[in-house]
Amino acid sequence: MNAIVDEAALMPKDAALADLHAAVATYNASRGRVTGDMYVRVVLIFGGYLVFAAFVAYIAWVEIATDVVGIVLGLLFVGGGFVWRFAIAPAKQFQQSLRDRMLPLVFGFVDEVKYGHGEEPHFMRTMPGKELVQRDRNEHGDLIAGRHEGLTFVLAESEFITGSGKSRHTTFKGVIFHFLREQEFPGLLLAARRPNAVHRFMRDLFGGSSLALVTSGNVEVDSSHEFRTNRPDAATPIVQGALAKALDYLATEWRDDVVRIALNGRDCYLLVPARKDFFELPPVDTPIDFDRHLRPMIRDLVMLLATAKLVSRIS
């Protein structure tokens, strides 16, 4: 992948680099005060809540029926989560303010770069549904949009979830790329994870899929992916040619899970699995170092862009 894009050429230019170092210096200078305030809030607010929770749990155990104690403890546990987030909220907001200033500078090699956090990307309204990846709801982190060497894209860190509580299951966690390909596919083509026997039985029990099944002829790719389309005539040469080769190669680059791809006309949706947060900053009590914390972000985005460009050339 590194051969596709020159990482050194994509490093922030001198002016952006100076602004980036200034933003990091300002953050590091203020970090000690914010860290101290965070510790005080944790001790006073969260520590106070723990004392309160212990008192309530004791009263529930002594004065209330034992079958209610579990409910009380559950409510106290949930309340503790809210109190913890409230206690560290100012530190999180301080860190997020740096990300708002810093990430557009880090990715200055991307034209018309835009950054957001926590917002649902617009492409979710048109992305193919559960045949690509099962989901009841989705959560989003960092979002970067821009244009690079003719490729206009939106990149979002996303997590897809089914169920809730003990039945909660993450069906995808990683980065979703949306971009327009120069060549249009005359229909819909999905390269999704191959379902296991149980999932396949349940799907067939409730009507199966309306899309035709196409195989690549590559044993390893067909064991990991299922190809569905409403245009098997147009999809077959793509699946058995460039798409199978691309997925076979991407499996060596992204090992956390299978890479999923959807082509719908000119729209391409590339789902790259990753357990890590690509653009994560260290805890607020740790000073930021450019080479250790920021340079890997640039390297990761360069690799993701190279992956998107590889997929954009599939025909």
C-alpha positions as CSV (number, residue, x, y, z in Angstrom):
1,M,0.0,0.0,0.0
2,N,2.8,2.4,0.8
3,A,3.9,2.2,-2.9
4,I,0.6,3.6,-4.0
5,V,0.9,6.9,-2.1
6,D,4.1,8.7,-1.1
7,E,3.7,9.2,2.7
8,A,6.5,11.8,2.9
9,A,4.9,13.9,0.2
10,L,1.7,14.0,2.2
11,M,3.1,15.3,5.4
12,P,1.7,18.7,6.5
13,K,3.5,21.6,4.7
14,D,5.7,24.1,6.6
15,A,2.9,26.6,7.4
16,A,0.4,23.9,8.5
17,L,3.2,22.1,10.5
18,A,4.0,25.3,12.3
19,D,0.3,25.8,13.2
20,L,0.1,22.2,14.2
21,H,3.0,22.5,16.6
22,A,1.6,25.7,18.0
23,A,-1.8,24.0,18.7
24,V,0.0,21.0,20.3
25,A,2.2,23.4,22.4
26,T,-0.9,25.3,23.6
27,Y,-2.6,22.0,24.5
28,N,0.4,20.7,26.4
29,A,0.8,24.0,28.3
30,S,-2.9,23.8,29.5
31,R,-3.0,20.1,30.0
32,G,-1.6,20.2,33.6
33,R,-4.4,22.5,34.8
34,V,-7.1,20.5,33.1
35,T,-5.7,17.3,34.4
36,G,-5.6,18.7,37.9
37,D,-9.2,19.9,37.6
38,M,-10.3,16.5,36.3
39,Y,-8.7,14.7,39.3
40,V,-10.5,17.1,41.7
41,R,-13.8,16.5,39.9
42,V,-13.4,12.7,40.0
43,V,-12.6,12.7,43.7
44,L,-15.4,15.1,44.7
45,I,-18.1,14.1,42.3
46,F,-17.5,10.5,41.5
47,G,-16.1,9.7,45.0
48,G,-19.1,11.4,46.6
49,Y,-21.4,9.3,44.4
50,L,-19.6,6.1,45.5
51,V,-20.2,7.0,49.1
52,F,-23.9,7.7,48.3
53,A,-24.2,4.5,46.4
54,A,-22.7,2.5,49.2
55,F,-25.2,4.1,51.7
56,V,-28.2,3.4,49.4
57,A,-27.0,-0.2,48.8
58,Y,-26.7,-0.8,52.6
59,I,-30.2,0.6,53.2
60,A,-31.6,-1.6,50.4
61,W,-29.9,-4.6,51.9
62,V,-31.0,-4.0,55.5
63,E,-34.4,-2.3,55.1
64,I,-35.8,-3.6,51.7
65,A,-36.7,-7.0,50.5
66,T,-33.6,-8.9,49.1
67,D,-35.2,-9.5,45.7
68,V,-35.2,-5.7,45.1
69,V,-31.5,-5.3,46.0
70,G,-30.4,-6.5,42.5
71,I,-32.5,-3.8,40.9
72,V,-31.2,-1.1,43.2
73,L,-27.6,-2.2,42.5
74,G,-28.3,-2.2,38.8
75,L,-29.7,1.4,38.9
76,L,-26.7,2.5,41.0
77,F,-24.3,1.0,38.5
78,V,-26.0,2.8,35.5
79,G,-26.1,6.0,37.5
80,G,-22.4,5.6,38.2
81,G,-21.7,5.6,34.5
82,F,-23.5,8.9,34.0
83,V,-21.8,10.5,37.0
84,W,-18.3,9.3,35.7
85,R,-18.9,10.8,32.3
86,F,-20.1,14.1,33.9
87,A,-17.0,14.2,36.1
88,I,-14.6,13.9,33.2
89,A,-16.6,15.8,30.6
90,P,-14.6,19.1,30.8
91,A,-11.3,17.1,30.1
92,K,-13.0,15.3,27.2
93,Q,-14.2,18.7,25.8
94,F,-10.8,20.1,26.2
95,Q,-9.3,17.2,24.3
96,Q,-12.0,17.4,21.6
97,S,-11.3,21.1,21.1
98,L,-7.7,20.2,20.2
99,R,-8.9,17.6,17.7
100,D,-11.2,20.2,16.1
101,R,-8.2,22.5,15.5
102,M,-5.6,19.8,14.8
103,L,-7.0,17.2,12.5
104,P,-7.7,19.6,9.6
105,L,-4.0,20.6,9.9
106,V,-2.8,17.0,10.2
107,F,-4.7,16.1,7.0
108,G,-3.8,19.3,5.2
109,F,-2.8,17.3,2.1
110,V,-6.5,16.6,1.5
111,D,-8.1,19.4,-0.5
112,E,-11.3,21.0,1.0
113,V,-10.8,19.0,4.2
114,K,-13.6,19.0,6.7
115,Y,-13.7,17.4,10.1
116,G,-16.6,16.5,12.4
117,H,-17.2,14.3,15.4
118,G,-20.2,12.2,16.4
119,E,-22.4,13.2,13.5
120,E,-24.1,10.7,11.2
121,P,-22.5,10.9,7.7
122,H,-25.0,11.7,4.9
123,F,-24.2,8.5,3.0
124,M,-25.9,6.5,5.7
125,R,-29.2,7.4,4.1
126,T,-28.3,5.7,0.9
127,M,-25.9,2.9,2.0
128,P,-27.3,-0.6,1.3
129,G,-29.0,-2.3,4.2
130,K,-28.8,-5.4,6.2
131,E,-27.6,-7.6,3.3
132,L,-24.3,-5.7,3.4
133,V,-24.1,-5.7,7.2
134,Q,-26.7,-6.4,9.9
135,R,-27.5,-3.3,12.0
136,D,-30.3,-2.0,14.2
137,R,-28.5,1.2,15.1
138,N,-25.1,2.9,14.4
139,E,-22.7,5.1,16.3
140,H,-20.1,7.4,14.7
141,G,-16.9,9.0,15.9
142,D,-14.5,11.1,13.8
143,L,-15.6,12.1,10.3
144,I,-13.2,13.5,7.6
145,A,-14.4,14.7,4.2
146,G,-12.4,16.1,1.3
147,R,-10.8,15.5,-2.1
148,H,-7.5,13.9,-2.9
149,E,-6.1,13.4,-6.4
150,G,-9.6,13.5,-7.9
151,L,-11.1,11.2,-5.3
152,T,-13.9,13.0,-3.4
153,F,-14.6,11.1,-0.2
154,V,-16.3,11.0,3.2
155,L,-14.6,8.8,5.8
156,A,-16.4,8.0,9.1
157,E,-15.4,5.9,12.1
158,S,-18.5,3.9,12.7
159,E,-19.9,1.0,14.7
160,F,-23.0,-1.0,13.8
161,I,-24.9,-2.7,16.5
162,T,-27.7,-5.3,16.8
163,G,-29.7,-6.0,19.9
164,S,-29.3,-4.4,23.3
165,G,-28.2,-5.3,26.8
166,K,-26.9,-8.8,27.1
167,S,-27.9,-9.5,23.5
168,R,-26.0,-6.5,22.1
169,H,-23.7,-7.5,19.3
170,T,-21.3,-5.3,17.3
171,T,-21.6,-6.4,13.6
172,F,-19.0,-3.9,12.3
173,K,-16.5,-1.6,13.8
174,G,-14.0,0.4,11.7
175,V,-13.9,3.0,9.0
176,I,-16.5,3.5,6.2
177,F,-15.4,5.2,3.0
178,H,-17.9,6.6,0.6
179,F,-16.8,8.0,-2.7
180,L,-17.9,8.2,-6.4
181,R,-16.2,6.0,-8.9
182,E,-15.6,7.2,-12.5
183,Q,-17.1,3.9,-13.8
184,E,-20.7,3.2,-13.1
185,F,-21.9,-0.2,-12.1
186,P,-25.4,-0.8,-13.7
187,G,-27.1,-1.9,-10.6
188,L,-26.2,-3.1,-7.0
189,L,-23.3,-5.4,-6.1
190,L,-22.5,-6.4,-2.5
191,A,-19.4,-8.1,-1.2
192,A,-20.5,-9.0,2.3
193,R,-19.2,-11.3,5.0
194,R,-20.3,-14.9,4.2
195,P,-22.9,-15.9,6.8
196,N,-22.4,-19.0,8.9
197,A,-24.9,-21.9,8.6
198,V,-27.1,-20.6,11.4
199,H,-27.4,-17.1,10.0
200,R,-28.0,-18.5,6.5
201,F,-30.8,-20.8,7.8
202,M,-32.5,-17.9,9.6
203,R,-32.2,-15.7,6.6
204,D,-33.7,-18.3,4.3
205,L,-36.4,-19.0,6.8
206,F,-37.6,-15.5,6.6
207,G,-37.6,-15.2,2.8
208,G,-33.9,-15.3,1.9
209,S,-32.4,-12.6,-0.3
210,S,-33.9,-11.0,-3.4
211,L,-30.4,-10.6,-4.9
212,A,-28.7,-13.2,-7.0
213,L,-25.7,-15.1,-5.6
214,V,-22.4,-14.8,-7.6
215,T,-19.2,-16.7,-6.8
216,S,-15.7,-15.5,-7.5
217,G,-14.1,-18.9,-8.1
218,N,-11.4,-18.1,-5.5
219,V,-11.8,-20.6,-2.7
220,E,-10.4,-18.3,0.0
221,V,-12.4,-15.3,-1.1
222,D,-15.6,-17.3,-1.4
223,S,-15.1,-18.8,2.0
224,S,-15.0,-15.3,3.6
225,H,-17.3,-13.3,1.3
226,E,-20.8,-13.7,-0.2
227,F,-21.5,-11.7,-3.4
228,R,-25.0,-10.6,-4.1
229,T,-26.3,-8.5,-7.0
230,N,-29.4,-7.6,-9.0
231,R,-27.3,-7.7,-12.2
232,P,-25.4,-11.0,-12.3
233,D,-24.5,-10.5,-15.9
234,A,-22.6,-7.4,-15.2
235,A,-21.4,-8.5,-11.8
236,T,-19.9,-11.9,-12.7
237,P,-16.8,-10.7,-14.6
238,I,-16.1,-8.0,-11.9
239,V,-16.4,-10.5,-9.0
240,Q,-14.4,-13.2,-10.7
241,G,-11.7,-10.7,-11.8
242,A,-10.7,-7.4,-10.1
243,L,-12.9,-7.6,-7.1
244,A,-11.8,-11.0,-6.0
245,K,-8.1,-10.0,-6.4
246,A,-8.7,-6.8,-4.5
247,L,-10.4,-8.6,-1.6
248,D,-7.7,-11.3,-1.5
249,Y,-5.1,-8.6,-1.2
250,L,-7.0,-6.5,1.3
251,A,-7.3,-9.5,3.6
252,T,-3.6,-9.4,4.1
253,E,-3.7,-5.6,5.0
254,W,-6.8,-5.6,7.2
255,R,-6.9,-8.6,9.4
256,D,-9.4,-7.6,12.1
257,D,-12.4,-8.8,10.0
258,V,-13.5,-9.0,6.4
259,V,-13.5,-5.9,4.2
260,R,-17.0,-5.3,2.8
261,I,-17.7,-3.4,-0.4
262,A,-20.9,-2.2,-2.1
263,L,-21.2,-0.7,-5.6
264,N,-24.5,1.0,-6.4
265,G,-24.2,3.0,-9.7
266,R,-21.3,5.3,-9.2
267,D,-21.5,5.1,-5.4
268,C,-19.0,3.0,-3.6
269,Y,-19.2,2.0,0.1
270,L,-16.0,0.6,1.5
271,L,-16.1,-0.9,5.0
272,V,-12.7,-1.4,6.5
273,P,-12.7,-3.2,9.8
274,A,-10.5,-2.0,12.7
275,R,-10.5,-2.6,16.4
276,K,-8.4,0.6,17.1
277,D,-9.5,4.2,17.0
278,F,-7.5,5.6,14.0
279,F,-7.5,9.2,15.3
280,E,-7.3,8.6,19.0
281,L,-5.3,11.0,21.2
282,P,-3.6,9.9,24.4
283,P,-5.3,10.5,27.8
284,V,-5.3,14.2,28.8
285,D,-2.7,13.5,31.5
286,T,-0.2,12.5,28.7
287,P,1.6,15.2,26.7
288,I,1.2,14.9,22.9
289,D,4.3,14.1,20.8
290,F,4.1,14.7,17.0
291,D,6.1,11.6,16.0
292,R,4.5,9.2,18.5
293,H,0.9,10.4,18.3
294,L,0.3,12.4,15.2
295,R,2.5,10.9,12.5
296,P,0.7,7.5,12.8
297,M,-2.6,9.3,12.1
298,I,-1.3,10.6,8.8
299,R,0.1,7.1,8.0
300,D,-3.3,5.5,8.7
301,L,-5.2,8.0,6.6
302,V,-2.7,7.5,3.7
303,M,-3.2,3.8,3.9
304,L,-7.0,4.2,4.0
305,L,-6.9,6.5,0.9
306,A,-4.7,4.0,-0.9
307,T,-7.2,1.3,-0.1
308,A,-10.1,3.5,-1.4
309,K,-8.1,4.2,-4.6
310,L,-7.5,0.5,-5.2
311,V,-11.2,-0.2,-4.9
312,S,-12.1,2.8,-7.1
313,R,-10.2,1.2,-10.0
314,I,-12.2,-2.1,-9.8
315,S,-13.9,-2.7,-13.2
